[in-house]
């Protein structure tokens, strides 16, 4: 009987000692809580990721246990180095939360929860430039937007390969804008912009835009900007003229088609008609020629009549074609 009591006493003392040792380890930070982390918490669907669980104490033999929610994912033993859990995030349920447990003997510690977030990569941004200039300076407005990709998106503007703006963050789908003033140097400047969201290694650059060189009072860049507008204006004018002339043409054609035609088999002739009169008073044979522009009128058959009195006044004639 006394042996059984002695064994129970030893067991109780060892349990109390272990409990005291665990509490002592926690208080002295000899066995701190583990940390679970990944290289990034923003990922794309279907991406393979590595999840790390580490403890600051590198001298202890530690058992690592990984959980997603209440589900046990795996157990590994290690010492000194963090344990790596490779995962594939395919659906929303794979995002987490994840928690890591470390255990030494009967002493256990838990990490804070860690979760991933799905995001879509940005697409190639579009750079637009508007500018006006004076004799000595050019005032430029740069606008950059990526039409796809998870928000927020950070935009940075570059002149050649040098950043000329801080990162401009946009939480809505609208262009980032940056204004600058440059002296007229006659050199060709090249601009582009970069779009980047929280997805690592997925930054996109726009196509470079080269500003034409200018000098003096010339403004070829102004012409380049105005050319699309001038072409559009020309197209509008052509369409307006077409819609204005076409009805008139159709109306005149309809009038010609509906006019009565009773010209017999005589062809219509167009020309200048001359009335030749001989001078009967004198002995000579001089001729007097009168030119007139005929006016054509349709008359009844048999009413044709011509007047020619060879006087110096008017000469009347009627032509029927």
Secondary structure as UniProt FT lines:
FT   HELIX           2..27
FT   TURN            28..31
FT   STRAND          35..38
FT   STRAND          42..43
FT   TURN            45..46
FT   STRAND          47..54
FT   STRAND          61..68
FT   TURN            69..70
FT   STRAND          71..79
FT   STRAND          83..89
FT   HELIX           92..95
FT   STRAND          98..104
FT   TURN            105..106
FT   STRAND          107..110
FT   STRAND          117..118
FT   STRAND          126..133
FT   STRAND          137..145
FT   STRAND          153..159
FT   TURN            160..161
FT   STRAND          162..163
FT   STRAND          168..170
FT   STRAND          176..183
FT   STRAND          189..196
FT   TURN            200..201
FT   STRAND          204..205
FT   STRAND          209..211
FT   TURN            216..217
FT   HELIX           220..258
FT   TURN            264..265
FT   STRAND          273..278
FT   STRAND          287..292
FT   TURN            301..302
//
